[in-house]
Amino acid sequence: MKAIVIEHAGGPEVLQVGDWPRPEARPGWVLIHVKAFGLNRSELLTRLGQSPSVTFPRILGIECVGTVEEAPGTSLQPGQTVAAVMGGMGREFDGGYAEYTLVPAEHVLSITTSLSWEVFGAIPETFLTAAGSLDALEIRRGQTLLVRGGTSSVGMAAIALAKHQGLTVLATTRSQHKVAKLRDSGADQVLIDTGKIADEVRRVLPGGANAVLELIGVKTLPDSLQATAPKGTVCLTGGLGNVWEFEHFSPMGTIPPTVKLTVSYGSGATNVKDRTTILQKIVDDIEAGRYQANVDRVFHFAEIAEAHRYMEENRACGKIVVLVDEP
């Protein structure tokens, strides 16, 4: 089979398309004929050698969509449309950057859809993560949500889901030319993120935001906490700022009184039945036109290095999808 194999860490050029042995199906695992996969920033970090647990050579890819080829010892049948997410994909074992991938059955979701592969491929990891984050925030219709890092794929998915749930949404971007895209995606107001936006948020929302989805990470988390209303919640989901730990952290000095701080369970903490139900609902809503999948750009398999370069340069406003072309 054709696969994108990394022999060692490095720049986009280390992503090489070549021949690789097709995985052999085994009980409890699902062999998937991959049709498309979305790109994720964690894959970029792994490519750069910033995932210490990952050994090379490795086929990256923490998600994919396609059809079941073989699924011994499971209830899945050949030909079924599926999505696979997380569970060690592209890290503990080879992932979705290939014509075929072998994934534990508990991380394979059977989905009914008429969406194209490129649209379906934009949804699983991104929208499940956004849905998990909104659930962790325990927001209610009529409340206000600040999405810090709004033009990321998870940020735009969260905006879509939040508007569908009846929230008022503020979103941030560092780029003026991405403001219109955020407004088109449903953001009620867009703020230019200078690293310090708490005062600007409170000019728009004098009491602060009821909930904040923090996708930049610990670099901007203290400021996001200051933008949060009393008894509001901040959910730390992303690390777009590529900083993972505080150098100095004083909880009593950083977290305002009564403001809560939590983290998302992302796409991997619920069981396969729950995730399938959530993802099927999202797919149905997108098919019905209730909101969009926010596909920014579609690349083909042989363009993987260009796709990673596009992601690394922060040029996307939404999800980057790679189609696995038929031979």
C-alpha positions in Angstrom: 0.0 0.0 0.0 1.0 3.7 -0.3 1.8 5.3 3.0 3.3 8.5 4.3 6.2 7.4 6.5 8.5 9.5 8.7 11.9 7.9 9.2 13.1 10.7 11.5 12.0 14.0 12.9 12.3 17.2 10.9 10.6 19.6 8.6 7.7 18.9 6.1 10.2 17.3 3.7 10.5 14.2 6.0 6.9 13.3 5.1 7.6 10.8 2.3 5.1 8.8 0.2 6.2 5.3 -0.4 5.3 1.6 -0.4 4.7 0.1 3.0 3.3 -3.3 4.1 -0.4 -3.3 4.5 -1.5 -4.1 8.1 -2.9 -7.6 8.7 -6.3 -7.7 10.4 -6.5 -9.3 13.8 -9.4 -9.9 16.3 -10.7 -6.8 18.0 -9.0 -4.5 15.5 -10.5 -2.9 12.4 -8.6 -2.6 9.1 -9.8 0.6 7.5 -9.5 1.6 3.8 -8.7 5.2 4.4 -10.4 7.8 2.1 -9.5 11.0 3.9 -7.9 12.4 7.0 -7.8 15.8 8.7 -4.5 17.3 9.8 -4.0 18.1 13.5 -1.4 20.2 15.2 -0.3 17.3 17.4 0.9 15.6 14.3 3.0 18.6 13.4 4.6 18.4 16.9 5.2 14.7 16.5 6.8 15.3 13.1 9.1 17.9 14.8 10.2 15.3 17.4 8.3 16.9 20.3 6.5 13.7 21.2 9.0 11.8 23.3 7.0 8.6 23.4 6.9 8.3 19.6 9.6 6.2 17.8 10.4 6.3 14.1 9.7 5.1 11.5 6.1 6.0 12.0 3.0 6.7 10.0 1.3 9.7 11.6 -2.4 10.5 11.8 -4.6 10.6 14.9 -7.8 10.3 12.8 -9.2 9.2 9.5 -12.4 8.3 7.7 -13.0 5.5 5.3 -14.6 2.1 4.9 -14.2 -1.2 6.8 -12.0 -3.6 4.9 -11.9 -6.3 7.6 -13.1 -6.4 11.2 -12.7 -9.9 12.7 -14.2 -10.4 16.2 -16.3 -7.2 16.0 -19.8 -6.2 15.0 -18.5 -4.0 12.1 -19.0 -5.3 8.6 -16.9 -4.8 5.4 -18.0 -1.7 3.5 -19.4 0.2 6.4 -18.5 3.9 6.6 -16.4 4.7 9.7 -14.4 7.3 11.4 -11.4 6.4 13.6 -10.1 8.8 16.3 -7.2 8.7 18.8 -6.5 5.6 20.9 -2.8 5.8 20.1 -3.2 6.3 16.3 -0.1 7.7 14.8 1.8 7.6 18.1 1.7 4.1 19.7 1.0 2.5 16.4 0.7 3.6 12.7 -2.1 6.0 12.0 -4.2 7.4 9.2 -1.6 8.8 6.8 -2.0 5.7 4.6 -4.2 3.8 2.2 -5.0 1.3 5.0 -4.8 1.6 8.8 -5.4 -0.9 11.6 -7.2 0.6 14.7 -8.6 -1.0 17.9 -12.4 -1.4 17.5 -13.2 0.8 20.5 -11.9 3.8 18.6 -13.8 3.1 15.4 -17.2 4.8 15.0 -19.7 3.6 12.4 -21.4 6.6 10.8 -24.2 6.9 8.3 -23.6 9.8 5.9 -23.9 11.1 2.4 -21.2 13.8 2.9 -18.2 13.8 0.6 -15.0 12.3 2.0 -13.3 15.7 2.1 -16.1 17.1 4.2 -16.6 14.0 6.4 -12.8 13.9 6.9 -12.9 17.4 8.5 -15.3 16.5 11.2 -14.3 13.6 13.6 -11.5 14.7 15.9 -12.2 18.5 15.5 -15.9 18.4 16.3 -15.7 15.7 19.0 -13.0 17.8 20.8 -15.1 21.0 20.4 -18.2 19.1 21.7 -16.3 17.7 24.6 -15.0 21.2 25.5 -18.5 22.8 25.4 -19.8 19.9 27.6 -17.0 20.5 30.1 -17.9 24.2 30.2 -21.5 23.3 31.1 -22.8 26.3 29.2 -26.5 27.1 28.7 -28.6 28.8 26.0 -28.4 32.6 26.3 -24.9 32.6 27.9 -21.7 34.1 26.5 -18.7 32.1 25.2 -15.2 33.4 24.4 -13.3 31.2 22.0 -9.6 32.1 22.3 -7.9 30.8 19.1 -11.1 31.1 17.0 -9.6 30.4 13.6 -8.2 27.0 14.6 -10.2 24.0 13.4 -11.4 23.3 16.9 -12.2 26.9 17.5 -14.4 27.2 14.4 -16.1 24.0 15.3 -16.8 25.3 18.8 -18.3 28.5 17.3 -20.6 26.5 15.1 -21.8 24.2 17.9 -22.2 27.1 20.4 -24.3 29.2 18.0 -26.4 26.1 17.3 -26.9 25.9 21.1 -28.1 29.5 21.3 -25.0 31.2 22.8 -23.5 34.6 22.1 -19.9 34.0 20.9 -16.8 36.2 20.9 -13.8 34.8 19.1 -10.2 35.9 18.8 -7.7 35.9 16.0 -4.2 37.5 15.6 -4.9 38.2 11.9 -7.2 41.0 10.7 -7.7 39.2 7.4 -9.4 36.3 9.2 -12.0 38.4 10.9 -14.6 38.1 8.1 -14.2 34.3 8.1 -15.0 34.1 11.8 -18.0 36.3 11.4 -19.2 34.2 8.5 -18.8 31.1 10.8 -21.1 32.6 13.4 -19.0 34.7 15.8 -21.0 37.6 17.1 -17.9 39.7 17.7 -14.3 39.2 16.8 -11.4 40.5 18.8 -7.8 40.9 17.6 -5.6 39.0 20.0 -2.6 40.9 21.2 -1.9 38.5 24.0 -3.9 40.7 26.4 -7.6 40.9 25.7 -9.3 40.7 29.1 -9.9 44.5 29.1 -11.3 44.4 25.6 -13.6 41.5 26.5 -14.9 43.4 29.5 -15.6 46.4 27.3 -17.9 44.2 25.2 -19.1 42.2 28.2 -18.8 44.3 31.3 -19.3 41.3 33.6 -17.0 39.0 31.6 -17.7 35.9 29.6 -19.7 33.1 31.2 -17.4 30.6 29.6 -14.0 30.7 27.9 -12.6 28.0 25.6 -8.8 28.4 25.8 -7.1 27.0 22.7 -3.8 29.0 22.8 -2.8 27.4 26.1 -0.9 28.4 29.2 0.7 31.4 27.5 -2.7 33.2 27.4 -4.6 31.3 30.2 -4.0 33.9 33.0 -5.4 36.6 30.7 -8.4 34.4 29.8 -9.1 33.8 33.4 -9.3 37.6 33.9 -11.9 37.8 31.1 -14.2 35.3 32.8 -17.3 36.3 34.7 -17.7 35.4 38.4 -18.8 31.7 38.7 -17.8 31.3 35.0 -15.5 28.5 33.7 -12.4 28.3 31.6 -11.7 25.1 29.7 -8.1 24.6 28.7 -8.3 22.4 25.5 -5.5 23.5 23.2 -1.8 24.4 23.1 -1.6 26.5 19.9 1.0 28.7 21.6 3.4 25.6 21.9 3.9 26.3 25.6 2.8 23.4 27.8 3.8 24.4 31.4 3.8 27.4 33.6 7.2 28.7 34.6 5.6 30.2 37.7 2.1 29.5 38.8 0.3 30.9 41.8 -3.3 29.6 41.8 -4.5 32.1 44.3 -2.9 34.9 42.3 -3.9 33.7 38.9 -7.4 32.3 39.2 -10.0 35.0 40.1 -12.4 34.3 43.0 -15.2 31.9 42.1 -13.9 31.3 38.5 -13.5 27.6 37.7 -10.7 26.1 35.6 -11.1 22.7 33.9 -9.7 20.8 30.9 -11.5 19.1 28.1 -11.9 15.3 27.8 -11.5 15.9 24.1 -12.5 13.1 21.7 -11.2 10.1 23.6 -12.7 9.9 27.1 -16.2 8.7 26.3 -17.0 5.2 25.1 -17.5 4.3 21.5 -21.3 4.3 21.8 -21.4 7.8 23.2 -18.9 9.1 20.7 -20.8 7.5 17.8 -24.0 9.1 19.0 -22.4 12.6 19.3 -20.6 12.3 16.0 -23.7 11.0 14.1 -25.7 14.0 15.4 -23.0 16.4 14.3 -22.8 14.8 10.8 -26.6 14.9 10.5 -26.6 18.6 11.5 -24.0 19.4 8.9 -25.8 17.4 6.2 -29.0 19.4 7.1 -27.1 22.7 6.7 -27.5 23.7 10.4 -23.8 24.6 10.4 -20.7 24.0 8.4 -17.7 21.6 8.6 -15.3 24.6 8.0 -13.0 23.0 5.5 -10.3 25.4 4.8 -8.3 23.6 2.1 -8.1 20.1 0.6 -4.8 18.5 -0.4 -4.1 15.3 -2.1 -2.0 12.4 -0.7 1.2 13.4 -2.7 0.9 17.0 -1.4 1.3 16.0 2.3 4.6 18.0 2.7 2.9 21.1 1.3 -0.2 20.5 3.6 2.1 20.3 6.7 3.9 23.5 5.6 0.6 25.2 5.2 -0.4 24.1 8.7 2.9 25.1 10.2 2.7 28.6 8.8 -0.7 29.1 10.4 -2.3 29.9 7.1 -5.5 27.9 7.7 -8.8 29.2 8.9 -10.6 26.0 9.7 -9.7 22.4 8.9 -7.1 21.1 6.5 -8.1 17.8 4.9 -6.0 15.3 2.8 -7.7 13.0 0.3 -6.2 9.6 -0.2 -6.5 9.2 -4.0 -7.6 6.0 -5.5 -4.9 4.2 -7.4 
